[in-house]
Amino acid sequence: MRTGGRCKRRFNTIGHRAEVTSLAARYQLPAVYPYRQFAELGGLLSYGFDRLDNWRRAAGYVDRILKGEKPADRSGPSGDQI
């Protein structure tokens, strides 16, 4: 059993996600990926933020600021969103 493997992200892995997940599966390497799309292609799991949800929340914050709310007065995310 091999342990201690690590892949530094020096290239665009999201563009090659099908190849990356298939190689990890072929060589039976457990891998944790940064984005959900890798897990949807058969990767073991992804652990990271939801990019689409971040954009939605950002749009809501911008809307509230444009309506006059001060950025310092806005509330942060609730505990279940972290």
mmCIF file of the N, C-alpha and C atoms, coordinates in Angstrom:
data_MODEL
# 
_entry.id   MODEL 
# 
loop_
_atom_site.group_PDB 
_atom_site.id 
_atom_site.type_symbol 
_atom_site.label_atom_id 
_atom_site.label_alt_id 
_atom_site.label_comp_id 
_atom_site.label_asym_id 
_atom_site.label_entity_id 
_atom_site.label_seq_id 
_atom_site.pdbx_PDB_ins_code 
_atom_site.Cartn_x 
_atom_site.Cartn_y 
_atom_site.Cartn_z 
_atom_site.occupancy 
_atom_site.B_iso_or_equiv 
_atom_site.pdbx_formal_charge 
_atom_site.auth_seq_id 
_atom_site.auth_comp_id 
_atom_site.auth_asym_id 
_atom_site.auth_atom_id 
_atom_site.pdbx_PDB_model_num 
ATOM 1   N N  . MET A 1 1  ? 0.839   -1.185 0.000   1.00 0.00 ? 1  MET A N  1 
ATOM 2   C CA . MET A 1 1  ? 0.000   0.000  0.000   1.00 0.00 ? 1  MET A CA 1 
ATOM 3   C C  . MET A 1 1  ? 0.880   1.243  0.000   1.00 0.00 ? 1  MET A C  1 
ATOM 4   N N  . ARG A 1 2  ? 0.585   2.135  -0.910  1.00 0.00 ? 2  ARG A N  1 
ATOM 5   C CA . ARG A 1 2  ? 1.336   3.378  -0.996  1.00 0.00 ? 2  ARG A CA 1 
ATOM 6   C C  . ARG A 1 2  ? 0.643   4.449  -0.166  1.00 0.00 ? 2  ARG A C  1 
ATOM 7   N N  . THR A 1 3  ? 1.423   5.222  0.522   1.00 0.00 ? 3  THR A N  1 
ATOM 8   C CA . THR A 1 3  ? 0.863   6.324  1.306   1.00 0.00 ? 3  THR A CA 1 
ATOM 9   C C  . THR A 1 3  ? 1.718   7.560  1.095   1.00 0.00 ? 3  THR A C  1 
ATOM 10  N N  . GLY A 1 4  ? 1.180   8.679  1.496   1.00 0.00 ? 4  GLY A N  1 
ATOM 11  C CA . GLY A 1 4  ? 1.950   9.915  1.470   1.00 0.00 ? 4  GLY A CA 1 
ATOM 12  C C  . GLY A 1 4  ? 1.985   10.607 0.122   1.00 0.00 ? 4  GLY A C  1 
ATOM 13  N N  . GLY A 1 5  ? 1.124   10.222 -0.801  1.00 0.00 ? 5  GLY A N  1 
ATOM 14  C CA . GLY A 1 5  ? 1.112   10.875 -2.105  1.00 0.00 ? 5  GLY A CA 1 
ATOM 15  C C  . GLY A 1 5  ? 0.535   12.270 -2.024  1.00 0.00 ? 5  GLY A C  1 
ATOM 16  N N  . ARG A 1 6  ? 1.004   13.104 -2.908  1.00 0.00 ? 6  ARG A N  1 
ATOM 17  C CA . ARG A 1 6  ? 0.510   14.471 -2.914  1.00 0.00 ? 6  ARG A CA 1 
ATOM 18  C C  . ARG A 1 6  ? 0.693   15.048 -4.309  1.00 0.00 ? 6  ARG A C  1 
ATOM 19  N N  . CYS A 1 7  ? -0.265  15.802 -4.733  1.00 0.00 ? 7  CYS A N  1 
ATOM 20  C CA . CYS A 1 7  ? -0.182  16.449 -6.044  1.00 0.00 ? 7  CYS A CA 1 
ATOM 21  C C  . CYS A 1 7  ? -0.310  17.943 -5.844  1.00 0.00 ? 7  CYS A C  1 
ATOM 22  N N  . LYS A 1 8  ? 0.727   18.670 -6.206  1.00 0.00 ? 8  LYS A N  1 
ATOM 23  C CA . LYS A 1 8  ? 0.640   20.124 -6.136  1.00 0.00 ? 8  LYS A CA 1 
ATOM 24  C C  . LYS A 1 8  ? -0.092  20.627 -7.355  1.00 0.00 ? 8  LYS A C  1 
ATOM 25  N N  . ARG A 1 9  ? -0.919  21.569 -7.144  1.00 0.00 ? 9  ARG A N  1 
ATOM 26  C CA . ARG A 1 9  ? -1.723  22.099 -8.244  1.00 0.00 ? 9  ARG A CA 1 
ATOM 27  C C  . ARG A 1 9  ? -0.938  23.192 -8.954  1.00 0.00 ? 9  ARG A C  1 
ATOM 28  N N  . ARG A 1 10 ? -0.272  22.806 -10.033 1.00 0.00 ? 10 ARG A N  1 
ATOM 29  C CA . ARG A 1 10 ? 0.471   23.783 -10.822 1.00 0.00 ? 10 ARG A CA 1 
ATOM 30  C C  . ARG A 1 10 ? -0.105  23.929 -12.216 1.00 0.00 ? 10 ARG A C  1 
ATOM 31  N N  . PHE A 1 11 ? -1.157  23.249 -12.495 1.00 0.00 ? 11 PHE A N  1 
ATOM 32  C CA . PHE A 1 11 ? -1.802  23.363 -13.792 1.00 0.00 ? 11 PHE A CA 1 
ATOM 33  C C  . PHE A 1 11 ? -3.309  23.342 -13.589 1.00 0.00 ? 11 PHE A C  1 
ATOM 34  N N  . ASN A 1 12 ? -4.027  23.606 -14.634 1.00 0.00 ? 12 ASN A N  1 
ATOM 35  C CA . ASN A 1 12 ? -5.480  23.703 -14.560 1.00 0.00 ? 12 ASN A CA 1 
ATOM 36  C C  . ASN A 1 12 ? -6.099  22.307 -14.500 1.00 0.00 ? 12 ASN A C  1 
ATOM 37  N N  . THR A 1 13 ? -6.346  21.803 -13.310 1.00 0.00 ? 13 THR A N  1 
ATOM 38  C CA . THR A 1 13 ? -6.907  20.459 -13.168 1.00 0.00 ? 13 THR A CA 1 
ATOM 39  C C  . THR A 1 13 ? -8.387  20.410 -13.521 1.00 0.00 ? 13 THR A C  1 
ATOM 40  N N  . ILE A 1 14 ? -9.105  21.510 -13.385 1.00 0.00 ? 14 ILE A N  1 
ATOM 41  C CA . ILE A 1 14 ? -10.536 21.484 -13.684 1.00 0.00 ? 14 ILE A CA 1 
ATOM 42  C C  . ILE A 1 14 ? -10.770 21.223 -15.173 1.00 0.00 ? 14 ILE A C  1 
ATOM 43  N N  . GLY A 1 15 ? -9.866  21.659 -16.011 1.00 0.00 ? 15 GLY A N  1 
ATOM 44  C CA . GLY A 1 15 ? -9.985  21.401 -17.437 1.00 0.00 ? 15 GLY A CA 1 
ATOM 45  C C  . GLY A 1 15 ? -9.691  19.963 -17.815 1.00 0.00 ? 15 GLY A C  1 
ATOM 46  N N  . HIS A 1 16 ? -8.996  19.252 -16.936 1.00 0.00 ? 16 HIS A N  1 
ATOM 47  C CA . HIS A 1 16 ? -8.619  17.860 -17.185 1.00 0.00 ? 16 HIS A CA 1 
ATOM 48  C C  . HIS A 1 16 ? -9.243  16.927 -16.150 1.00 0.00 ? 16 HIS A C  1 
ATOM 49  N N  . ARG A 1 17 ? -10.390 17.308 -15.622 1.00 0.00 ? 17 ARG A N  1 
ATOM 50  C CA . ARG A 1 17 ? -10.973 16.548 -14.514 1.00 0.00 ? 17 ARG A CA 1 
ATOM 51  C C  . ARG A 1 17 ? -11.321 15.117 -14.882 1.00 0.00 ? 17 ARG A C  1 
ATOM 52  N N  . ALA A 1 18 ? -11.755 14.856 -16.102 1.00 0.00 ? 18 ALA A N  1 
ATOM 53  C CA . ALA A 1 18 ? -12.081 13.482 -16.494 1.00 0.00 ? 18 ALA A CA 1 
ATOM 54  C C  . ALA A 1 18 ? -10.828 12.617 -16.496 1.00 0.00 ? 18 ALA A C  1 
ATOM 55  N N  . GLU A 1 19 ? -9.724  13.156 -17.013 1.00 0.00 ? 19 GLU A N  1 
ATOM 56  C CA . GLU A 1 19 ? -8.479  12.399 -17.042 1.00 0.00 ? 19 GLU A CA 1 
ATOM 57  C C  . GLU A 1 19 ? -7.924  12.171 -15.633 1.00 0.00 ? 19 GLU A C  1 
ATOM 58  N N  . VAL A 1 20 ? -7.993  13.207 -14.806 1.00 0.00 ? 20 VAL A N  1 
ATOM 59  C CA . VAL A 1 20 ? -7.455  13.107 -13.448 1.00 0.00 ? 20 VAL A CA 1 
ATOM 60  C C  . VAL A 1 20 ? -8.223  12.055 -12.645 1.00 0.00 ? 20 VAL A C  1 
ATOM 61  N N  . THR A 1 21 ? -9.550  12.092 -12.703 1.00 0.00 ? 21 THR A N  1 
ATOM 62  C CA . THR A 1 21 ? -10.331 11.125 -11.928 1.00 0.00 ? 21 THR A CA 1 
ATOM 63  C C  . THR A 1 21 ? -10.185 9.714  -12.470 1.00 0.00 ? 21 THR A C  1 
ATOM 64  N N  . SER A 1 22 ? -10.093 9.560  -13.781 1.00 0.00 ? 22 SER A N  1 
ATOM 65  C CA . SER A 1 22 ? -9.944  8.207  -14.325 1.00 0.00 ? 22 SER A CA 1 
ATOM 66  C C  . SER A 1 22 ? -8.574  7.622  -14.007 1.00 0.00 ? 22 SER A C  1 
ATOM 67  N N  . LEU A 1 23 ? -7.526  8.439  -14.007 1.00 0.00 ? 23 LEU A N  1 
ATOM 68  C CA . LEU A 1 23 ? -6.196  7.939  -13.642 1.00 0.00 ? 23 LEU A CA 1 
ATOM 69  C C  . LEU A 1 23 ? -6.140  7.541  -12.169 1.00 0.00 ? 23 LEU A C  1 
ATOM 70  N N  . ALA A 1 24 ? -6.747  8.355  -11.316 1.00 0.00 ? 24 ALA A N  1 
ATOM 71  C CA . ALA A 1 24 ? -6.771  8.008  -9.893  1.00 0.00 ? 24 ALA A CA 1 
ATOM 72  C C  . ALA A 1 24 ? -7.522  6.702  -9.672  1.00 0.00 ? 24 ALA A C  1 
ATOM 73  N N  . ALA A 1 25 ? -8.613  6.495  -10.381 1.00 0.00 ? 25 ALA A N  1 
ATOM 74  C CA . ALA A 1 25 ? -9.379  5.254  -10.248 1.00 0.00 ? 25 ALA A CA 1 
ATOM 75  C C  . ALA A 1 25 ? -8.589  4.066  -10.801 1.00 0.00 ? 25 ALA A C  1 
ATOM 76  N N  . ARG A 1 26 ? -7.931  4.261  -11.941 1.00 0.00 ? 26 ARG A N  1 
ATOM 77  C CA . ARG A 1 26 ? -7.173  3.164  -12.550 1.00 0.00 ? 26 ARG A CA 1 
ATOM 78  C C  . ARG A 1 26 ? -6.060  2.676  -11.629 1.00 0.00 ? 26 ARG A C  1 
ATOM 79  N N  . TYR A 1 27 ? -5.372  3.603  -10.979 1.00 0.00 ? 27 TYR A N  1 
ATOM 80  C CA . TYR A 1 27 ? -4.265  3.236  -10.099 1.00 0.00 ? 27 TYR A CA 1 
ATOM 81  C C  . TYR A 1 27 ? -4.687  3.099  -8.641  1.00 0.00 ? 27 TYR A C  1 
ATOM 82  N N  . GLN A 1 28 ? -5.985  3.090  -8.403  1.00 0.00 ? 28 GLN A N  1 
ATOM 83  C CA . GLN A 1 28 ? -6.576  2.887  -7.082  1.00 0.00 ? 28 GLN A CA 1 
ATOM 84  C C  . GLN A 1 28 ? -6.011  3.850  -6.038  1.00 0.00 ? 28 GLN A C  1 
ATOM 85  N N  . LEU A 1 29 ? -5.970  5.113  -6.409  1.00 0.00 ? 29 LEU A N  1 
ATOM 86  C CA . LEU A 1 29 ? -5.483  6.159  -5.515  1.00 0.00 ? 29 LEU A CA 1 
ATOM 87  C C  . LEU A 1 29 ? -6.669  6.894  -4.901  1.00 0.00 ? 29 LEU A C  1 
ATOM 88  N N  . PRO A 1 30 ? -6.800  6.864  -3.602  1.00 0.00 ? 30 PRO A N  1 
ATOM 89  C CA . PRO A 1 30 ? -7.864  7.670  -2.993  1.00 0.00 ? 30 PRO A CA 1 
ATOM 90  C C  . PRO A 1 30 ? -7.501  9.145  -3.154  1.00 0.00 ? 30 PRO A C  1 
ATOM 91  N N  . ALA A 1 31 ? -8.432  9.922  -3.608  1.00 0.00 ? 31 ALA A N  1 
ATOM 92  C CA . ALA A 1 31 ? -8.126  11.324 -3.871  1.00 0.00 ? 31 ALA A CA 1 
ATOM 93  C C  . ALA A 1 31 ? -9.279  12.212 -3.420  1.00 0.00 ? 31 ALA A C  1 
ATOM 94  N N  . VAL A 1 32 ? -8.915  13.330 -2.857  1.00 0.00 ? 32 VAL A N  1 
ATOM 95  C CA . VAL A 1 32 ? -9.879  14.350 -2.466  1.00 0.00 ? 32 VAL A CA 1 
ATOM 96  C C  . VAL A 1 32 ? -9.684  15.509 -3.433  1.00 0.00 ? 32 VAL A C  1 
ATOM 97  N N  . TYR A 1 33 ? -10.762 15.944 -4.034  1.00 0.00 ? 33 TYR A N  1 
ATOM 98  C CA . TYR A 1 33 ? -10.685 16.952 -5.085  1.00 0.00 ? 33 TYR A CA 1 
ATOM 99  C C  . TYR A 1 33 ? -11.218 18.284 -4.608  1.00 0.00 ? 33 TYR A C  1 
ATOM 100 N N  . PRO A 1 34 ? -10.790 19.382 -5.260  1.00 0.00 ? 34 PRO A N  1 
ATOM 101 C CA . PRO A 1 34 ? -11.213 20.703 -4.795  1.00 0.00 ? 34 PRO A CA 1 
ATOM 102 C C  . PRO A 1 34 ? -12.611 21.122 -5.231  1.00 0.00 ? 34 PRO A C  1 
ATOM 103 N N  . TYR A 1 35 ? -13.159 20.473 -6.264  1.00 0.00 ? 35 TYR A N  1 
ATOM 104 C CA . TYR A 1 35 ? -14.454 20.897 -6.777  1.00 0.00 ? 35 TYR A CA 1 
ATOM 105 C C  . TYR A 1 35 ? -15.405 19.723 -6.939  1.00 0.00 ? 35 TYR A C  1 
ATOM 106 N N  . ARG A 1 36 ? -16.684 20.025 -6.868  1.00 0.00 ? 36 ARG A N  1 
ATOM 107 C CA . ARG A 1 36 ? -17.737 19.020 -6.942  1.00 0.00 ? 36 ARG A CA 1 
ATOM 108 C C  . ARG A 1 36 ? -17.729 18.239 -8.264  1.00 0.00 ? 36 ARG A C  1 
ATOM 109 N N  . GLN A 1 37 ? -17.323 18.882 -9.352  1.00 0.00 ? 37 GLN A N  1 
ATOM 110 C CA . GLN A 1 37 ? -17.340 18.246 -10.655 1.00 0.00 ? 37 GLN A CA 1 
ATOM 111 C C  . GLN A 1 37 ? -16.481 16.985 -10.690 1.00 0.00 ? 37 GLN A C  1 
ATOM 112 N N  . PHE A 1 38 ? -15.425 16.934 -9.910  1.00 0.00 ? 38 PHE A N  1 
ATOM 113 C CA . PHE A 1 38 ? -14.574 15.750 -9.860  1.00 0.00 ? 38 PHE A CA 1 
ATOM 114 C C  . PHE A 1 38 ? -15.329 14.571 -9.247  1.00 0.00 ? 38 PHE A C  1 
ATOM 115 N N  . ALA A 1 39 ? -16.050 14.821 -8.169  1.00 0.00 ? 39 ALA A N  1 
ATOM 116 C CA . ALA A 1 39 ? -16.821 13.753 -7.529  1.00 0.00 ? 39 ALA A CA 1 
ATOM 117 C C  . ALA A 1 39 ? -17.959 13.292 -8.428  1.00 0.00 ? 39 ALA A C  1 
ATOM 118 N N  . GLU A 1 40 ? -18.539 14.195 -9.189  1.00 0.00 ? 40 GLU A N  1 
ATOM 119 C CA . GLU A 1 40 ? -19.605 13.815 -10.117 1.00 0.00 ? 40 GLU A CA 1 
ATOM 120 C C  . GLU A 1 40 ? -19.101 12.898 -11.224 1.00 0.00 ? 40 GLU A C  1 
ATOM 121 N N  . LEU A 1 41 ? -17.804 12.975 -11.525 1.00 0.00 ? 41 LEU A N  1 
ATOM 122 C CA . LEU A 1 41 ? -17.204 12.111 -12.545 1.00 0.00 ? 41 LEU A CA 1 
ATOM 123 C C  . LEU A 1 41 ? -16.665 10.807 -11.971 1.00 0.00 ? 41 LEU A C  1 
ATOM 124 N N  . GLY A 1 42 ? -16.914 10.552 -10.701 1.00 0.00 ? 42 GLY A N  1 
ATOM 125 C CA . GLY A 1 42 ? -16.479 9.295  -10.103 1.00 0.00 ? 42 GLY A CA 1 
ATOM 126 C C  . GLY A 1 42 ? -15.356 9.424  -9.101  1.00 0.00 ? 42 GLY A C  1 
ATOM 127 N N  . GLY A 1 43 ? -14.936 10.644 -8.808  1.00 0.00 ? 43 GLY A N  1 
ATOM 128 C CA . GLY A 1 43 ? -13.896 10.840 -7.797  1.00 0.00 ? 43 GLY A CA 1 
ATOM 129 C C  . GLY A 1 43 ? -14.419 10.467 -6.418  1.00 0.00 ? 43 GLY A C  1 
ATOM 130 N N  . LEU A 1 44 ? -13.505 10.144 -5.519  1.00 0.00 ? 44 LEU A N  1 
ATOM 131 C CA . LEU A 1 44 ? -13.873 9.694  -4.180  1.00 0.00 ? 44 LEU A CA 1 
ATOM 132 C C  . LEU A 1 44 ? -14.732 10.728 -3.456  1.00 0.00 ? 44 LEU A C  1 
ATOM 133 N N  . LEU A 1 45 ? -14.237 11.956 -3.349  1.00 0.00 ? 45 LEU A N  1 
ATOM 134 C CA . LEU A 1 45 ? -15.013 13.019 -2.723  1.00 0.00 ? 45 LEU A CA 1 
ATOM 135 C C  . LEU A 1 45 ? -14.399 14.358 -3.052  1.00 0.00 ? 45 LEU A C  1 
ATOM 136 N N  . SER A 1 46 ? -15.178 15.391 -2.861  1.00 0.00 ? 46 SER A N  1 
ATOM 137 C CA . SER A 1 46 ? -14.659 16.753 -3.019  1.00 0.00 ? 46 SER A CA 1 
ATOM 138 C C  . SER A 1 46 ? -14.845 17.467 -1.689  1.00 0.00 ? 46 SER A C  1 
ATOM 139 N N  . TYR A 1 47 ? -13.908 18.320 -1.378  1.00 0.00 ? 47 TYR A N  1 
ATOM 140 C CA . TYR A 1 47 ? -13.961 19.074 -0.135  1.00 0.00 ? 47 TYR A CA 1 
ATOM 141 C C  . TYR A 1 47 ? -13.576 20.500 -0.462  1.00 0.00 ? 47 TYR A C  1 
ATOM 142 N N  . GLY A 1 48 ? -14.551 21.328 -0.552  1.00 0.00 ? 48 GLY A N  1 
ATOM 143 C CA . GLY A 1 48 ? -14.285 22.713 -0.881  1.00 0.00 ? 48 GLY A CA 1 
ATOM 144 C C  . GLY A 1 48 ? -15.573 23.508 -0.844  1.00 0.00 ? 48 GLY A C  1 
ATOM 145 N N  . PHE A 1 49 ? -15.461 24.740 -1.186  1.00 0.00 ? 49 PHE A N  1 
ATOM 146 C CA . PHE A 1 49 ? -16.617 25.613 -1.157  1.00 0.00 ? 49 PHE A CA 1 
ATOM 147 C C  . PHE A 1 49 ? -17.466 25.415 -2.403  1.00 0.00 ? 49 PHE A C  1 
ATOM 148 N N  . ASP A 1 50 ? -18.695 25.828 -2.312  1.00 0.00 ? 50 ASP A N  1 
ATOM 149 C CA . ASP A 1 50 ? -19.618 25.770 -3.432  1.00 0.00 ? 50 ASP A CA 1 
ATOM 150 C C  . ASP A 1 50 ? -19.507 27.086 -4.187  1.00 0.00 ? 50 ASP A C  1 
ATOM 151 N N  . ARG A 1 51 ? -18.874 27.050 -5.343  1.00 0.00 ? 51 ARG A N  1 
ATOM 152 C CA . ARG A 1 51 ? -18.600 28.274 -6.091  1.00 0.00 ? 51 ARG A CA 1 
ATOM 153 C C  . ARG A 1 51 ? -19.883 28.988 -6.498  1.00 0.00 ? 51 ARG A C  1 
ATOM 154 N N  . LEU A 1 52 ? -20.864 28.246 -6.952  1.00 0.00 ? 52 LEU A N  1 
ATOM 155 C CA . LEU A 1 52 ? -22.115 28.858 -7.382  1.00 0.00 ? 52 LEU A CA 1 
ATOM 156 C C  . LEU A 1 52 ? -22.828 29.534 -6.217  1.00 0.00 ? 52 LEU A C  1 
ATOM 157 N N  . ASP A 1 53 ? -22.800 28.896 -5.043  1.00 0.00 ? 53 ASP A N  1 
ATOM 158 C CA . ASP A 1 53 ? -23.425 29.490 -3.864  1.00 0.00 ? 53 ASP A CA 1 
ATOM 159 C C  . ASP A 1 53 ? -22.705 30.769 -3.452  1.00 0.00 ? 53 ASP A C  1 
ATOM 160 N N  . ASN A 1 54 ? -21.397 30.810 -3.584  1.00 0.00 ? 54 ASN A N  1 
ATOM 161 C CA . ASN A 1 54 ? -20.657 32.035 -3.267  1.00 0.00 ? 54 ASN A CA 1 
ATOM 162 C C  . ASN A 1 54 ? -21.071 33.191 -4.170  1.00 0.00 ? 54 ASN A C  1 
ATOM 163 N N  . TRP A 1 55 ? -21.257 32.924 -5.457  1.00 0.00 ? 55 TRP A N  1 
ATOM 164 C CA . TRP A 1 55 ? -21.702 33.963 -6.375  1.00 0.00 ? 55 TRP A CA 1 
ATOM 165 C C  . TRP A 1 55 ? -23.104 34.442 -6.013  1.00 0.00 ? 55 TRP A C  1 
ATOM 166 N N  . ARG A 1 56 ? -23.986 33.520 -5.644  1.00 0.00 ? 56 ARG A N  1 
ATOM 167 C CA . ARG A 1 56 ? -25.349 33.915 -5.256  1.00 0.00 ? 56 ARG A CA 1 
ATOM 168 C C  . ARG A 1 56 ? -25.331 34.814 -4.021  1.00 0.00 ? 56 ARG A C  1 
ATOM 169 N N  . ARG A 1 57 ? -24.534 34.404 -3.026  1.00 0.00 ? 57 ARG A N  1 
ATOM 170 C CA . ARG A 1 57 ? -24.466 35.218 -1.814  1.00 0.00 ? 57 ARG A CA 1 
ATOM 171 C C  . ARG A 1 57 ? -23.842 36.573 -2.088  1.00 0.00 ? 57 ARG A C  1 
ATOM 172 N N  . ALA A 1 58 ? -22.825 36.613 -2.942  1.00 0.00 ? 58 ALA A N  1 
ATOM 173 C CA . ALA A 1 58 ? -22.185 37.891 -3.280  1.00 0.00 ? 58 ALA A CA 1 
ATOM 174 C C  . ALA A 1 58 ? -23.185 38.824 -3.938  1.00 0.00 ? 58 ALA A C  1 
ATOM 175 N N  . ALA A 1 59 ? -24.012 38.286 -4.826  1.00 0.00 ? 59 ALA A N  1 
ATOM 176 C CA . ALA A 1 59 ? -25.026 39.114 -5.486  1.00 0.00 ? 59 ALA A CA 1 
ATOM 177 C C  . ALA A 1 59 ? -26.005 39.691 -4.458  1.00 0.00 ? 59 ALA A C  1 
ATOM 178 N N  . GLY A 1 60 ? -26.371 38.902 -3.475  1.00 0.00 ? 60 GLY A N  1 
ATOM 179 C CA . GLY A 1 60 ? -27.261 39.395 -2.426  1.00 0.00 ? 60 GLY A CA 1 
ATOM 180 C C  . GLY A 1 60 ? -26.623 40.501 -1.605  1.00 0.00 ? 60 GLY A C  1 
ATOM 181 N N  . TYR A 1 61 ? -25.330 40.360 -1.304  1.00 0.00 ? 61 TYR A N  1 
ATOM 182 C CA . TYR A 1 61 ? -24.624 41.396 -0.548  1.00 0.00 ? 61 TYR A CA 1 
ATOM 183 C C  . TYR A 1 61 ? -24.529 42.687 -1.366  1.00 0.00 ? 61 TYR A C  1 
ATOM 184 N N  . VAL A 1 62 ? -24.215 42.568 -2.647  1.00 0.00 ? 62 VAL A N  1 
ATOM 185 C CA . VAL A 1 62 ? -24.125 43.751 -3.504  1.00 0.00 ? 62 VAL A CA 1 
ATOM 186 C C  . VAL A 1 62 ? -25.479 44.445 -3.579  1.00 0.00 ? 62 VAL A C  1 
ATOM 187 N N  . ASP A 1 63 ? -26.538 43.675 -3.708  1.00 0.00 ? 63 ASP A N  1 
ATOM 188 C CA . ASP A 1 63 ? -27.885 44.250 -3.765  1.00 0.00 ? 63 ASP A CA 1 
ATOM 189 C C  . ASP A 1 63 ? -28.196 45.037 -2.501  1.00 0.00 ? 63 ASP A C  1 
ATOM 190 N N  . ARG A 1 64 ? -27.865 44.470 -1.356  1.00 0.00 ? 64 ARG A N  1 
ATOM 191 C CA . ARG A 1 64 ? -28.148 45.161 -0.092  1.00 0.00 ? 64 ARG A CA 1 
ATOM 192 C C  . ARG A 1 64 ? -27.311 46.428 0.042   1.00 0.00 ? 64 ARG A C  1 
ATOM 193 N N  . ILE A 1 65 ? -26.057 46.395 -0.420  1.00 0.00 ? 65 ILE A N  1 
ATOM 194 C CA . ILE A 1 65 ? -25.198 47.577 -0.349  1.00 0.00 ? 65 ILE A CA 1 
ATOM 195 C C  . ILE A 1 65 ? -25.723 48.664 -1.282  1.00 0.00 ? 65 ILE A C  1 
ATOM 196 N N  . LEU A 1 66 ? -26.152 48.284 -2.480  1.00 0.00 ? 66 LEU A N  1 
ATOM 197 C CA . LEU A 1 66 ? -26.688 49.268 -3.427  1.00 0.00 ? 66 LEU A CA 1 
ATOM 198 C C  . LEU A 1 66 ? -27.995 49.882 -2.938  1.00 0.00 ? 66 LEU A C  1 
ATOM 199 N N  . LYS A 1 67 ? -28.699 49.166 -2.071  1.00 0.00 ? 67 LYS A N  1 
ATOM 200 C CA . LYS A 1 67 ? -29.940 49.705 -1.497  1.00 0.00 ? 67 LYS A CA 1 
ATOM 201 C C  . LYS A 1 67 ? -29.673 50.572 -0.269  1.00 0.00 ? 67 LYS A C  1 
ATOM 202 N N  . GLY A 1 68 ? -28.396 50.762 0.091   1.00 0.00 ? 68 GLY A N  1 
ATOM 203 C CA . GLY A 1 68 ? -28.060 51.685 1.163   1.00 0.00 ? 68 GLY A CA 1 
ATOM 204 C C  . GLY A 1 68 ? -27.504 51.065 2.432   1.00 0.00 ? 68 GLY A C  1 
ATOM 205 N N  . GLU A 1 69 ? -27.498 49.762 2.542   1.00 0.00 ? 69 GLU A N  1 
ATOM 206 C CA . GLU A 1 69 ? -26.956 49.142 3.749   1.00 0.00 ? 69 GLU A CA 1 
ATOM 207 C C  . GLU A 1 69 ? -25.433 49.294 3.761   1.00 0.00 ? 69 GLU A C  1 
ATOM 208 N N  . LYS A 1 70 ? -24.890 49.610 4.909   1.00 0.00 ? 70 LYS A N  1 
ATOM 209 C CA . LYS A 1 70 ? -23.445 49.766 5.025   1.00 0.00 ? 70 LYS A CA 1 
ATOM 210 C C  . LYS A 1 70 ? -22.801 48.381 5.129   1.00 0.00 ? 70 LYS A C  1 
ATOM 211 N N  . PRO A 1 71 ? -21.701 48.150 4.418   1.00 0.00 ? 71 PRO A N  1 
ATOM 212 C CA . PRO A 1 71 ? -21.048 46.841 4.468   1.00 0.00 ? 71 PRO A CA 1 
ATOM 213 C C  . PRO A 1 71 ? -20.668 46.407 5.887   1.00 0.00 ? 71 PRO A C  1 
ATOM 214 N N  . ALA A 1 72 ? -20.314 47.350 6.724   1.00 0.00 ? 72 ALA A N  1 
ATOM 215 C CA . ALA A 1 72 ? -19.941 46.997 8.096   1.00 0.00 ? 72 ALA A CA 1 
ATOM 216 C C  . ALA A 1 72 ? -21.119 46.522 8.932   1.00 0.00 ? 72 ALA A C  1 
ATOM 217 N N  . ASP A 1 73 ? -22.342 46.882 8.531   1.00 0.00 ? 73 ASP A N  1 
ATOM 218 C CA . ASP A 1 73 ? -23.528 46.515 9.285   1.00 0.00 ? 73 ASP A CA 1 
ATOM 219 C C  . ASP A 1 73 ? -24.152 45.191 8.844   1.00 0.00 ? 73 ASP A C  1 
ATOM 220 N N  . ARG A 1 74 ? -23.651 44.625 7.768   1.00 0.00 ? 74 ARG A N  1 
ATOM 221 C CA . ARG A 1 74 ? -24.265 43.389 7.266   1.00 0.00 ? 74 ARG A CA 1 
ATOM 222 C C  . ARG A 1 74 ? -23.902 42.219 8.180   1.00 0.00 ? 74 ARG A C  1 
ATOM 223 N N  . SER A 1 75 ? -24.812 41.255 8.224   1.00 0.00 ? 75 SER A N  1 
ATOM 224 C CA . SER A 1 75 ? -24.570 40.080 9.048   1.00 0.00 ? 75 SER A CA 1 
ATOM 225 C C  . SER A 1 75 ? -23.809 39.045 8.228   1.00 0.00 ? 75 SER A C  1 
ATOM 226 N N  . GLY A 1 76 ? -23.082 38.189 8.907   1.00 0.00 ? 76 GLY A N  1 
ATOM 227 C CA . GLY A 1 76 ? -22.327 37.132 8.248   1.00 0.00 ? 76 GLY A CA 1 
ATOM 228 C C  . GLY A 1 76 ? -23.194 35.913 8.023   1.00 0.00 ? 76 GLY A C  1 
ATOM 229 N N  . PRO A 1 77 ? -22.599 34.864 7.437   1.00 0.00 ? 77 PRO A N  1 
ATOM 230 C CA . PRO A 1 77 ? -23.362 33.641 7.193   1.00 0.00 ? 77 PRO A CA 1 
ATOM 231 C C  . PRO A 1 77 ? -23.699 32.932 8.500   1.00 0.00 ? 77 PRO A C  1 
ATOM 232 N N  . SER A 1 78 ? -24.790 32.177 8.499   1.00 0.00 ? 78 SER A N  1 
ATOM 233 C CA . SER A 1 78 ? -25.140 31.425 9.680   1.00 0.00 ? 78 SER A CA 1 
ATOM 234 C C  . SER A 1 78 ? -24.239 30.194 9.795   1.00 0.00 ? 78 SER A C  1 
ATOM 235 N N  . GLY A 1 79 ? -24.294 29.538 10.923  1.00 0.00 ? 79 GLY A N  1 
ATOM 236 C CA . GLY A 1 79 ? -23.427 28.400 11.186  1.00 0.00 ? 79 GLY A CA 1 
ATOM 237 C C  . GLY A 1 79 ? -23.598 27.238 10.222  1.00 0.00 ? 79 GLY A C  1 
ATOM 238 N N  . ASP A 1 80 ? -24.797 27.038 9.687   1.00 0.00 ? 80 ASP A N  1 
ATOM 239 C CA . ASP A 1 80 ? -25.008 25.911 8.776   1.00 0.00 ? 80 ASP A CA 1 
ATOM 240 C C  . ASP A 1 80 ? -24.510 26.198 7.368   1.00 0.00 ? 80 ASP A C  1 
ATOM 241 N N  . GLN A 1 81 ? -24.111 27.427 7.081   1.00 0.00 ? 81 GLN A N  1 
ATOM 242 C CA . GLN A 1 81 ? -23.602 27.784 5.764   1.00 0.00 ? 81 GLN A CA 1 
ATOM 243 C C  . GLN A 1 81 ? -22.077 27.743 5.704   1.00 0.00 ? 81 GLN A C  1 
ATOM 244 N N  . ILE A 1 82 ? -21.445 27.518 6.806   1.00 0.00 ? 82 ILE A N  1 
ATOM 245 C CA . ILE A 1 82 ? -19.975 27.534 6.837   1.00 0.00 ? 82 ILE A CA 1 
ATOM 246 C C  . ILE A 1 82 ? -19.459 26.131 6.619   1.00 0.00 ? 82 ILE A C  1 
# 
